[in-house]
Amino acid sequence: MNIVLKTIIKSGDEDEVEERENKQEYNLLCDWIKQQLGDKVAKVQISKRLSSSPCVLVSGKFGWSANMERLVIDSLALHAILSQAVDRSLDKSS
């Protein structure tokens, strides 16, 4: 998971210098959040794309989405239930 933090920036045209300054200003905060969360997140970064939320959790580029993770866990649970049912039916027939 990645965490993306919202920067408080004035609306309008912003050049690369201001963007770099914002990233440097919030670099210590990003490092602190990453240190606190450790291996639970891959990266903490600043973004301009957030408008109403201070931060967002994002799936990694090659990681599973939340929905895919749910589907896999559900299918594993279903597989475990079915294998237990088969084992019980085999025990009864013996």
Biopython code that builds the backbone (N, CA, C, O; Angstrom):
import numpy as np
from Bio.PDB.StructureBuilder import StructureBuilder

atoms = [
    (1, "MET", "N", (0.827, -1.178, 0.000)),
    (1, "MET", "CA", (0.000, 0.000, 0.000)),
    (1, "MET", "C", (0.872, 1.243, 0.000)),
    (1, "MET", "O", (1.961, 1.259, 0.575)),
    (2, "ASN", "N", (0.394, 2.241, -0.629)),
    (2, "ASN", "CA", (1.044, 3.538, -0.634)),
    (2, "ASN", "C", (0.116, 4.532, 0.034)),
    (2, "ASN", "O", (-1.105, 4.399, -0.042)),
    (3, "ILE", "N", (0.687, 5.518, 0.683)),
    (3, "ILE", "CA", (-0.100, 6.602, 1.251)),
    (3, "ILE", "C", (0.248, 7.855, 0.472)),
    (3, "ILE", "O", (1.422, 8.167, 0.271)),
    (4, "VAL", "N", (-0.767, 8.566, 0.040)),
    (4, "VAL", "CA", (-0.572, 9.814, -0.681)),
    (4, "VAL", "C", (-1.155, 10.919, 0.181)),
    (4, "VAL", "O", (-2.322, 10.860, 0.567)),
    (5, "LEU", "N", (-0.346, 11.929, 0.486)),
    (5, "LEU", "CA", (-0.778, 13.027, 1.328)),
    (5, "LEU", "C", (-1.147, 14.240, 0.489)),
    (5, "LEU", "O", (-0.513, 14.524, -0.528)),
    (6, "LYS", "N", (-2.164, 14.939, 0.921)),
    (6, "LYS", "CA", (-2.594, 16.152, 0.233)),
    (6, "LYS", "C", (-1.707, 17.309, 0.675)),
    (6, "LYS", "O", (-1.425, 17.459, 1.864)),
    (7, "THR", "N", (-1.274, 18.109, -0.258)),
    (7, "THR", "CA", (-0.560, 19.333, 0.090)),
    (7, "THR", "C", (-1.520, 20.499, -0.029)),
    (7, "THR", "O", (-2.381, 20.526, -0.908)),
    (8, "ILE", "N", (-1.366, 21.442, 0.848)),
    (8, "ILE", "CA", (-2.220, 22.629, 0.823)),
    (8, "ILE", "C", (-1.520, 23.643, -0.069)),
    (8, "ILE", "O", (-0.542, 24.275, 0.330)),
    (9, "ILE", "N", (-2.036, 23.786, -1.279)),
    (9, "ILE", "CA", (-1.410, 24.622, -2.295)),
    (9, "ILE", "C", (-2.452, 25.600, -2.821)),
    (9, "ILE", "O", (-3.626, 25.254, -2.951)),
    (10, "LYS", "N", (-2.027, 26.801, -3.119)),
    (10, "LYS", "CA", (-2.923, 27.782, -3.715)),
    (10, "LYS", "C", (-3.335, 27.310, -5.096)),
    (10, "LYS", "O", (-2.543, 26.715, -5.827)),
    (11, "SER", "N", (-4.587, 27.583, -5.446)),
    (11, "SER", "CA", (-5.071, 27.222, -6.775)),
    (11, "SER", "C", (-4.385, 28.094, -7.816)),
    (11, "SER", "O", (-3.898, 29.183, -7.511)),
    (12, "GLY", "N", (-4.357, 27.613, -9.017)),
    (12, "GLY", "CA", (-3.783, 28.397, -10.099)),
    (12, "GLY", "C", (-2.525, 27.756, -10.633)),
    (12, "GLY", "O", (-2.238, 26.589, -10.368)),
    (13, "ASP", "N", (-1.778, 28.539, -11.391)),
    (13, "ASP", "CA", (-0.552, 28.034, -12.002)),
    (13, "ASP", "C", (0.528, 27.883, -10.944)),
    (13, "ASP", "O", (0.768, 28.782, -10.139)),
    (14, "GLU", "N", (1.167, 26.736, -10.965)),
    (14, "GLU", "CA", (2.264, 26.485, -10.036)),
    (14, "GLU", "C", (3.428, 25.937, -10.831)),
    (14, "GLU", "O", (3.274, 24.989, -11.602)),
    (15, "ASP", "N", (4.577, 26.525, -10.646)),
    (15, "ASP", "CA", (5.729, 26.060, -11.411)),
    (15, "ASP", "C", (6.457, 24.949, -10.663)),
    (15, "ASP", "O", (6.125, 24.630, -9.521)),
    (16, "GLU", "N", (7.431, 24.381, -11.307)),
    (16, "GLU", "CA", (8.168, 23.252, -10.745)),
    (16, "GLU", "C", (8.918, 23.626, -9.482)),
    (16, "GLU", "O", (9.102, 22.779, -8.608)),
    (17, "VAL", "N", (9.349, 24.852, -9.365)),
    (17, "VAL", "CA", (10.088, 25.279, -8.177)),
    (17, "VAL", "C", (9.207, 25.188, -6.941)),
    (17, "VAL", "O", (9.636, 24.663, -5.914)),
    (18, "GLU", "N", (7.986, 25.691, -7.026)),
    (18, "GLU", "CA", (7.068, 25.610, -5.889)),
    (18, "GLU", "C", (6.732, 24.165, -5.548)),
    (18, "GLU", "O", (6.614, 23.812, -4.374)),
    (19, "GLU", "N", (6.577, 23.329, -6.571)),
    (19, "GLU", "CA", (6.277, 21.919, -6.335)),
    (19, "GLU", "C", (7.423, 21.242, -5.587)),
    (19, "GLU", "O", (7.194, 20.490, -4.639)),
    (20, "ARG", "N", (8.648, 21.507, -6.013)),
    (20, "ARG", "CA", (9.813, 20.937, -5.322)),
    (20, "ARG", "C", (9.909, 21.455, -3.894)),
    (20, "ARG", "O", (10.253, 20.701, -2.984)),
    (21, "GLU", "N", (9.609, 22.728, -3.691)),
    (21, "GLU", "CA", (9.650, 23.300, -2.342)),
    (21, "GLU", "C", (8.624, 22.628, -1.437)),
    (21, "GLU", "O", (8.918, 22.339, -0.277)),
    (22, "ASN", "N", (7.430, 22.376, -1.953)),
    (22, "ASN", "CA", (6.401, 21.684, -1.163)),
    (22, "ASN", "C", (6.836, 20.275, -0.807)),
    (22, "ASN", "O", (6.648, 19.829, 0.325)),
    (23, "LYS", "N", (7.416, 19.575, -1.767)),
    (23, "LYS", "CA", (7.876, 18.218, -1.486)),
    (23, "LYS", "C", (8.975, 18.220, -0.436)),
    (23, "LYS", "O", (9.002, 17.349, 0.432)),
    (24, "GLN", "N", (9.883, 19.191, -0.505)),
    (24, "GLN", "CA", (10.947, 19.282, 0.497)),
    (24, "GLN", "C", (10.373, 19.656, 1.860)),
    (24, "GLN", "O", (10.825, 19.147, 2.886)),
    (25, "GLU", "N", (9.384, 20.536, 1.875)),
    (25, "GLU", "CA", (8.775, 20.966, 3.130)),
    (25, "GLU", "C", (8.104, 19.795, 3.850)),
    (25, "GLU", "O", (8.199, 19.682, 5.072)),
    (26, "TYR", "N", (7.433, 18.933, 3.103)),
    (26, "TYR", "CA", (6.705, 17.818, 3.707)),
    (26, "TYR", "C", (7.506, 16.517, 3.717)),
    (26, "TYR", "O", (6.980, 15.474, 4.104)),
    (27, "ASN", "N", (8.746, 16.564, 3.307)),
    (27, "ASN", "CA", (9.575, 15.365, 3.253)),
    (27, "ASN", "C", (9.753, 14.746, 4.642)),
    (27, "ASN", "O", (9.672, 13.526, 4.787)),
    (28, "LEU", "N", (9.994, 15.569, 5.660)),
    (28, "LEU", "CA", (10.167, 15.041, 7.019)),
    (28, "LEU", "C", (8.888, 14.365, 7.515)),
    (28, "LEU", "O", (8.946, 13.322, 8.166)),
    (29, "LEU", "N", (7.734, 14.960, 7.207)),
    (29, "LEU", "CA", (6.465, 14.356, 7.600)),
    (29, "LEU", "C", (6.271, 13.006, 6.912)),
    (29, "LEU", "O", (5.870, 12.034, 7.551)),
    (30, "CYS", "N", (6.556, 12.945, 5.612)),
    (30, "CYS", "CA", (6.427, 11.681, 4.875)),
    (30, "CYS", "C", (7.355, 10.622, 5.454)),
    (30, "CYS", "O", (6.962, 9.468, 5.619)),
    (31, "ASP", "N", (8.594, 11.019, 5.765)),
    (31, "ASP", "CA", (9.553, 10.073, 6.357)),
    (31, "ASP", "C", (9.070, 9.578, 7.709)),
    (31, "ASP", "O", (9.206, 8.396, 8.022)),
    (32, "TRP", "N", (8.500, 10.482, 8.523)),
    (32, "TRP", "CA", (8.012, 10.086, 9.847)),
    (32, "TRP", "C", (6.841, 9.109, 9.721)),
    (32, "TRP", "O", (6.795, 8.106, 10.434)),
    (33, "ILE", "N", (5.898, 9.394, 8.823)),
    (33, "ILE", "CA", (4.750, 8.501, 8.632)),
    (33, "ILE", "C", (5.220, 7.138, 8.148)),
    (33, "ILE", "O", (4.731, 6.114, 8.625)),
    (34, "LYS", "N", (6.166, 7.107, 7.203)),
    (34, "LYS", "CA", (6.703, 5.848, 6.694)),
    (34, "LYS", "C", (7.376, 5.065, 7.819)),
    (34, "LYS", "O", (7.226, 3.846, 7.906)),
    (35, "GLN", "N", (8.117, 5.762, 8.680)),
    (35, "GLN", "CA", (8.795, 5.099, 9.797)),
    (35, "GLN", "C", (7.771, 4.520, 10.775)),
    (35, "GLN", "O", (7.958, 3.413, 11.281)),
    (36, "GLN", "N", (6.702, 5.251, 11.043)),
    (36, "GLN", "CA", (5.680, 4.777, 11.976)),
    (36, "GLN", "C", (4.942, 3.553, 11.438)),
    (36, "GLN", "O", (4.614, 2.643, 12.199)),
    (37, "LEU", "N", (4.683, 3.529, 10.146)),
    (37, "LEU", "CA", (3.930, 2.425, 9.543)),
    (37, "LEU", "C", (4.819, 1.267, 9.105)),
    (37, "LEU", "O", (4.333, 0.152, 8.914)),
    (38, "GLY", "N", (6.102, 1.519, 8.947)),
    (38, "GLY", "CA", (7.066, 0.463, 8.626)),
    (38, "GLY", "C", (6.743, -0.271, 7.340)),
    (38, "GLY", "O", (6.536, 0.343, 6.293)),
    (39, "ASP", "N", (6.701, -1.599, 7.430)),
    (39, "ASP", "CA", (6.482, -2.442, 6.253)),
    (39, "ASP", "C", (5.021, -2.509, 5.812)),
    (39, "ASP", "O", (4.708, -3.151, 4.810)),
    (40, "LYS", "N", (4.134, -1.858, 6.545)),
    (40, "LYS", "CA", (2.722, -1.875, 6.161)),
    (40, "LYS", "C", (2.464, -1.057, 4.899)),
    (40, "LYS", "O", (1.470, -1.277, 4.208)),
    (41, "VAL", "N", (3.359, -0.113, 4.597)),
    (41, "VAL", "CA", (3.235, 0.695, 3.385)),
    (41, "VAL", "C", (4.542, 0.651, 2.613)),
    (41, "VAL", "O", (5.616, 0.507, 3.197)),
    (42, "ALA", "N", (4.444, 0.774, 1.305)),
    (42, "ALA", "CA", (5.632, 0.777, 0.464)),
    (42, "ALA", "C", (6.201, 2.174, 0.310)),
    (42, "ALA", "O", (7.416, 2.346, 0.222)),
    (43, "LYS", "N", (5.327, 3.178, 0.276)),
    (43, "LYS", "CA", (5.789, 4.530, -0.001)),
    (43, "LYS", "C", (4.791, 5.541, 0.539)),
    (43, "LYS", "O", (3.584, 5.296, 0.536)),
    (44, "VAL", "N", (5.294, 6.672, 1.000)),
    (44, "VAL", "CA", (4.472, 7.801, 1.415)),
    (44, "VAL", "C", (4.915, 8.973, 0.561)),
    (44, "VAL", "O", (6.101, 9.300, 0.513)),
    (45, "GLN", "N", (3.958, 9.613, -0.120)),
    (45, "GLN", "CA", (4.340, 10.695, -1.032)),
    (45, "GLN", "C", (3.314, 11.813, -1.043)),
    (45, "GLN", "O", (2.181, 11.639, -0.592)),
    (46, "ILE", "N", (3.717, 12.952, -1.557)),
    (46, "ILE", "CA", (2.868, 14.137, -1.686)),
    (46, "ILE", "C", (2.206, 14.118, -3.064)),
    (46, "ILE", "O", (2.812, 13.705, -4.053)),
    (47, "SER", "N", (0.946, 14.575, -3.110)),
    (47, "SER", "CA", (0.233, 14.611, -4.385)),
    (47, "SER", "C", (-0.673, 15.837, -4.446)),
    (47, "SER", "O", (-1.133, 16.331, -3.417)),
    (48, "LYS", "N", (-0.921, 16.317, -5.650)),
    (48, "LYS", "CA", (-1.860, 17.419, -5.849)),
    (48, "LYS", "C", (-3.235, 16.907, -6.267)),
    (48, "LYS", "O", (-4.168, 17.703, -6.376)),
    (49, "ARG", "N", (-3.390, 15.624, -6.499)),
    (49, "ARG", "CA", (-4.652, 15.127, -7.042)),
    (49, "ARG", "C", (-5.772, 15.021, -6.018)),
    (49, "ARG", "O", (-6.934, 14.898, -6.407)),
    (50, "LEU", "N", (-5.468, 15.063, -4.728)),
    (50, "LEU", "CA", (-6.499, 14.977, -3.700)),
    (50, "LEU", "C", (-7.172, 16.328, -3.540)),
    (50, "LEU", "O", (-6.513, 17.367, -3.566)),
    (51, "SER", "N", (-8.497, 16.310, -3.374)),
    (51, "SER", "CA", (-9.205, 17.585, -3.238)),
    (51, "SER", "C", (-9.973, 17.691, -1.924)),
    (51, "SER", "O", (-10.036, 18.777, -1.347)),
    (52, "SER", "N", (-10.555, 16.606, -1.436)),
    (52, "SER", "CA", (-11.374, 16.706, -0.236)),
    (52, "SER", "C", (-10.881, 15.828, 0.913)),
    (52, "SER", "O", (-11.468, 15.845, 1.995)),
    (53, "SER", "N", (-9.838, 15.081, 0.700)),
    (53, "SER", "CA", (-9.321, 14.177, 1.724)),
    (53, "SER", "C", (-7.846, 14.492, 1.987)),
    (53, "SER", "O", (-7.101, 14.783, 1.051)),
    (54, "PRO", "N", (-7.420, 14.438, 3.251)),
    (54, "PRO", "CA", (-6.020, 14.748, 3.547)),
    (54, "PRO", "C", (-5.044, 13.664, 3.100)),
    (54, "PRO", "O", (-3.868, 13.945, 2.869)),
    (55, "CYS", "N", (-5.525, 12.420, 2.976)),
    (55, "CYS", "CA", (-4.640, 11.349, 2.516)),
    (55, "CYS", "C", (-5.476, 10.220, 1.925)),
    (55, "CYS", "O", (-6.696, 10.177, 2.088)),
    (56, "VAL", "N", (-4.795, 9.307, 1.235)),
    (56, "VAL", "CA", (-5.472, 8.176, 0.623)),
    (56, "VAL", "C", (-4.511, 6.990, 0.605)),
    (56, "VAL", "O", (-3.303, 7.162, 0.440)),
    (57, "LEU", "N", (-5.050, 5.803, 0.773)),
    (57, "LEU", "CA", (-4.270, 4.578, 0.619)),
    (57, "LEU", "C", (-4.452, 4.085, -0.801)),
    (57, "LEU", "O", (-5.571, 4.028, -1.309)),
    (58, "VAL", "N", (-3.361, 3.731, -1.434)),
    (58, "VAL", "CA", (-3.394, 3.312, -2.829)),
    (58, "VAL", "C", (-2.723, 1.953, -2.931)),
    (58, "VAL", "O", (-1.703, 1.710, -2.287)),
    (59, "SER", "N", (-3.293, 1.068, -3.736)),
    (59, "SER", "CA", (-2.654, -0.225, -3.975)),
    (59, "SER", "C", (-1.359, -0.002, -4.733)),
    (59, "SER", "O", (-1.235, 0.933, -5.523)),
    (60, "GLY", "N", (-0.398, -0.877, -4.478)),
    (60, "GLY", "CA", (0.858, -0.787, -5.190)),
    (60, "GLY", "C", (0.662, -1.041, -6.679)),
    (60, "GLY", "O", (-0.344, -1.614, -7.097)),
    (61, "LYS", "N", (1.620, -0.615, -7.457)),
    (61, "LYS", "CA", (1.508, -0.738, -8.909)),
    (61, "LYS", "C", (1.301, -2.198, -9.325)),
    (61, "LYS", "O", (0.507, -2.481, -10.222)),
    (62, "PHE", "N", (2.003, -3.109, -8.683)),
    (62, "PHE", "CA", (1.890, -4.518, -9.033)),
    (62, "PHE", "C", (1.207, -5.325, -7.932)),
    (62, "PHE", "O", (1.197, -6.555, -7.981)),
    (63, "GLY", "N", (0.641, -4.648, -6.950)),
    (63, "GLY", "CA", (-0.026, -5.330, -5.846)),
    (63, "GLY", "C", (-1.480, -5.635, -6.163)),
    (63, "GLY", "O", (-2.006, -5.224, -7.197)),
    (64, "TRP", "N", (-2.118, -6.357, -5.261)),
    (64, "TRP", "CA", (-3.527, -6.677, -5.417)),
    (64, "TRP", "C", (-4.372, -5.475, -5.032)),
    (64, "TRP", "O", (-4.016, -4.708, -4.137)),
    (65, "SER", "N", (-5.487, -5.324, -5.717)),
    (65, "SER", "CA", (-6.453, -4.313, -5.294)),
    (65, "SER", "C", (-7.202, -4.885, -4.089)),
    (65, "SER", "O", (-7.127, -6.083, -3.815)),
    (66, "ALA", "N", (-7.911, -4.034, -3.383)),
    (66, "ALA", "CA", (-8.675, -4.489, -2.217)),
    (66, "ALA", "C", (-9.714, -5.520, -2.628)),
    (66, "ALA", "O", (-9.943, -6.488, -1.903)),
    (67, "ASN", "N", (-10.345, -5.328, -3.780)),
    (67, "ASN", "CA", (-11.360, -6.269, -4.253)),
    (67, "ASN", "C", (-10.738, -7.623, -4.599)),
    (67, "ASN", "O", (-11.313, -8.664, -4.280)),
    (68, "MET", "N", (-9.576, -7.620, -5.247)),
    (68, "MET", "CA", (-8.920, -8.873, -5.598)),
    (68, "MET", "C", (-8.518, -9.634, -4.335)),
    (68, "MET", "O", (-8.667, -10.855, -4.270)),
    (69, "GLU", "N", (-8.015, -8.922, -3.344)),
    (69, "GLU", "CA", (-7.647, -9.570, -2.084)),
    (69, "GLU", "C", (-8.862, -10.207, -1.423)),
    (69, "GLU", "O", (-8.778, -11.319, -0.903)),
    (70, "ARG", "N", (-9.996, -9.500, -1.444)),
    (70, "ARG", "CA", (-11.227, -10.040, -0.864)),
    (70, "ARG", "C", (-11.669, -11.297, -1.597)),
    (70, "ARG", "O", (-12.070, -12.276, -0.968)),
    (71, "LEU", "N", (-11.597, -11.273, -2.931)),
    (71, "LEU", "CA", (-11.992, -12.444, -3.724)),
    (71, "LEU", "C", (-11.122, -13.655, -3.429)),
    (71, "LEU", "O", (-11.629, -14.770, -3.304)),
    (72, "VAL", "N", (-9.831, -13.448, -3.318)),
    (72, "VAL", "CA", (-8.916, -14.558, -3.035)),
    (72, "VAL", "C", (-9.175, -15.129, -1.645)),
    (72, "VAL", "O", (-9.210, -16.348, -1.474)),
    (73, "ILE", "N", (-9.355, -14.272, -0.664)),
    (73, "ILE", "CA", (-9.623, -14.751, 0.695)),
    (73, "ILE", "C", (-10.937, -15.512, 0.748)),
    (73, "ILE", "O", (-11.025, -16.560, 1.388)),
    (74, "ASP", "N", (-11.961, -14.987, 0.076)),
    (74, "ASP", "CA", (-13.248, -15.679, 0.032)),
    (74, "ASP", "C", (-13.141, -17.035, -0.650)),
    (74, "ASP", "O", (-13.748, -18.005, -0.197)),
    (75, "SER", "N", (-12.375, -17.112, -1.736)),
    (75, "SER", "CA", (-12.242, -18.387, -2.439)),
    (75, "SER", "C", (-11.457, -19.393, -1.608)),
    (75, "SER", "O", (-11.750, -20.588, -1.647)),
    (76, "LEU", "N", (-10.456, -18.922, -0.852)),
    (76, "LEU", "CA", (-9.714, -19.825, 0.030)),
    (76, "LEU", "C", (-10.604, -20.346, 1.152)),
    (76, "LEU", "O", (-10.527, -21.520, 1.513)),
    (77, "ALA", "N", (-11.449, -19.475, 1.704)),
    (77, "ALA", "CA", (-12.373, -19.895, 2.755)),
    (77, "ALA", "C", (-13.371, -20.901, 2.207)),
    (77, "ALA", "O", (-13.670, -21.890, 2.876)),
    (78, "LEU", "N", (-13.890, -20.678, 1.019)),
    (78, "LEU", "CA", (-14.831, -21.611, 0.389)),
    (78, "LEU", "C", (-14.155, -22.951, 0.133)),
    (78, "LEU", "O", (-14.757, -24.001, 0.354)),
    (79, "HIS", "N", (-12.924, -22.923, -0.326)),
    (79, "HIS", "CA", (-12.180, -24.157, -0.576)),
    (79, "HIS", "C", (-12.006, -24.947, 0.722)),
    (79, "HIS", "O", (-12.154, -26.169, 0.725)),
    (80, "ALA", "N", (-11.696, -24.264, 1.813)),
    (80, "ALA", "CA", (-11.518, -24.943, 3.104)),
    (80, "ALA", "C", (-12.836, -25.578, 3.565)),
    (80, "ALA", "O", (-12.838, -26.704, 4.062)),
    (81, "ILE", "N", (-13.943, -24.868, 3.403)),
    (81, "ILE", "CA", (-15.251, -25.395, 3.809)),
    (81, "ILE", "C", (-15.619, -26.619, 2.977)),
    (81, "ILE", "O", (-16.095, -27.618, 3.516)),
    (82, "LEU", "N", (-15.399, -26.544, 1.661)),
    (82, "LEU", "CA", (-15.732, -27.676, 0.790)),
    (82, "LEU", "C", (-14.858, -28.888, 1.082)),
    (82, "LEU", "O", (-15.348, -30.018, 1.068)),
    (83, "SER", "N", (-13.577, -28.673, 1.344)),
    (83, "SER", "CA", (-12.705, -29.816, 1.628)),
    (83, "SER", "C", (-13.082, -30.469, 2.951)),
    (83, "SER", "O", (-12.985, -31.689, 3.082)),
    (84, "GLN", "N", (-13.515, -29.674, 3.944)),
    (84, "GLN", "CA", (-13.981, -30.254, 5.208)),
    (84, "GLN", "C", (-15.245, -31.072, 4.978)),
    (84, "GLN", "O", (-15.390, -32.148, 5.558)),
    (85, "ALA", "N", (-16.152, -30.592, 4.154)),
    (85, "ALA", "CA", (-17.393, -31.312, 3.868)),
    (85, "ALA", "C", (-17.094, -32.623, 3.158)),
    (85, "ALA", "O", (-17.720, -33.641, 3.454)),
    (86, "VAL", "N", (-16.152, -32.613, 2.233)),
    (86, "VAL", "CA", (-15.774, -33.841, 1.523)),
    (86, "VAL", "C", (-15.138, -34.822, 2.493)),
    (86, "VAL", "O", (-15.437, -36.015, 2.454)),
    (87, "ASP", "N", (-14.267, -34.332, 3.360)),
    (87, "ASP", "CA", (-13.634, -35.224, 4.344)),
    (87, "ASP", "C", (-14.677, -35.860, 5.265)),
    (87, "ASP", "O", (-14.582, -37.047, 5.577)),
    (88, "ARG", "N", (-15.658, -35.091, 5.698)),
    (88, "ARG", "CA", (-16.707, -35.635, 6.570)),
    (88, "ARG", "C", (-17.538, -36.694, 5.841)),
    (88, "ARG", "O", (-17.885, -37.729, 6.410)),
    (89, "SER", "N", (-17.847, -36.420, 4.583)),
    (89, "SER", "CA", (-18.656, -37.394, 3.835)),
    (89, "SER", "C", (-17.867, -38.676, 3.598)),
    (89, "SER", "O", (-18.448, -39.761, 3.603)),
    (90, "LEU", "N", (-16.558, -38.574, 3.392)),
    (90, "LEU", "CA", (-15.737, -39.760, 3.220)),
    (90, "LEU", "C", (-15.626, -40.550, 4.510)),
    (90, "LEU", "O", (-15.604, -41.780, 4.485)),
    (91, "ASP", "N", (-15.557, -39.853, 5.643)),
    (91, "ASP", "CA", (-15.496, -40.514, 6.940)),
    (91, "ASP", "C", (-16.778, -41.259, 7.239)),
    (91, "ASP", "O", (-16.728, -42.345, 7.816)),
    (92, "LYS", "N", (-17.922, -40.718, 6.869)),
    (92, "LYS", "CA", (-19.213, -41.352, 7.123)),
    (92, "LYS", "C", (-19.403, -42.585, 6.249)),
    (92, "LYS", "O", (-20.029, -43.559, 6.667)),
    (93, "SER", "N", (-18.868, -42.542, 5.050)),
    (93, "SER", "CA", (-19.051, -43.681, 4.137)),
    (93, "SER", "C", (-18.101, -44.835, 4.461)),
    (93, "SER", "O", (-18.300, -45.946, 3.970)),
    (94, "SER", "N", (-17.086, -44.597, 5.265)),
    (94, "SER", "CA", (-16.118, -45.648, 5.580)),
    (94, "SER", "C", (-16.609, -46.612, 6.609)),
    (94, "SER", "O", (-15.896, -47.548, 6.969)),
]
sb = StructureBuilder()
sb.init_structure("model")
sb.init_model(0)
sb.init_chain("A")
sb.init_seg("    ")
for serial, (resi, resn, name, xyz) in enumerate(atoms, 1):
    if name == "N":
        sb.init_residue(resn, " ", resi, " ")
    sb.init_atom(name, np.array(xyz, "f"), 0.0, 1.0, " ", f" {name:<3s}", serial, name[0])
structure = sb.get_structure()
